[in-house]
């Protein structure tokens, strides 16, 4: 069994997805507002939410990194998922985020994704990472820019116009 590290920020804890998160995770993926910019844009039923969670956990085993469950530090409440993703067929190492609607516009996505990027650069030694953002997803574009990302190109990805935001490893001399 792989040890998934825990990252702690000012307000959040990034920890392994687990059975205790499943009810909130499944509800998040059943919400059309949450899934409209992910995959085929359709919400997932419980069975496919379980498969999604299992795939994300399997990513840790196969790649040694992946998505974390994001919890509020004070209460342990499930906020969403944030982390690193690079399945077969993906253009590069991606930092991605998905939050439950009631936790959006509070800076949580930026805070958690900043921790995930820090992990990619310092612990994994990655030189760069990307975020794949559907062209209509202006909220995620704002998060990517706050993280220091720059739009490098637009691609057709999974049948949709997708903006590629790129992040580069910080220069240790600066």
PEKA-V879734 format. One record per pair of residues at least 24 apart in sequence whose ideal C-beta (glycine too) atoms are under 8 Angstrom apart, sorted by the first residue. I is the first residue (numbers start at 1). J is the second residue. If there is no record, write none. Layout:
BEGIN
i:j
I:J
I:J
END
This chain:
BEGIN
i:j
2:60
2:61
2:64
4:60
4:66
4:68
5:119
5:123
7:68
7:115
7:116
7:119
8:73
9:73
9:111
9:112
9:114
9:115
10:73
10:111
11:72
11:73
11:74
11:108
11:111
12:70
12:71
12:72
12:73
12:79
12:108
12:111
12:112
12:115
13:70
13:71
13:72
13:73
13:76
14:68
14:69
14:70
14:71
14:82
14:83
14:112
14:115
14:116
15:68
15:69
15:71
16:57
16:60
16:68
16:69
17:53
17:56
17:57
17:67
17:68
17:69
17:81
18:69
21:53
21:69
21:78
22:49
22:50
22:53
24:77
24:78
24:100
25:49
25:52
25:53
25:69
25:78
25:81
26:50
27:100
28:80
28:98
28:99
28:100
31:100
31:101
33:101
34:98
34:99
34:100
34:101
37:133
37:134
37:136
37:137
37:140
38:98
39:158
40:158
40:159
41:160
55:87
56:81
56:83
59:85
59:86
59:87
64:124
65:119
65:120
65:124
67:96
68:112
68:116
70:99
70:108
70:112
79:103
79:108
79:112
80:108
80:109
80:112
82:109
82:112
82:113
82:115
82:116
83:116
84:116
84:119
84:120
84:124
84:129
91:130
91:132
91:155
91:157
91:164
92:128
92:129
92:130
93:120
93:126
93:128
93:129
93:130
94:129
94:130
94:131
94:132
95:120
95:129
95:130
95:131
95:147
95:167
96:131
96:132
97:140
97:143
104:139
105:139
109:140
109:143
110:143
110:146
110:147
113:143
113:147
114:147
117:147
117:167
121:169
121:170
126:169
127:168
127:169
128:166
128:167
128:168
128:169
129:166
129:167
130:164
130:165
130:166
130:167
131:164
131:165
131:167
132:157
132:162
132:163
132:164
133:162
133:163
133:164
133:165
134:160
134:161
134:162
134:163
135:160
135:161
135:162
135:163
141:165
END
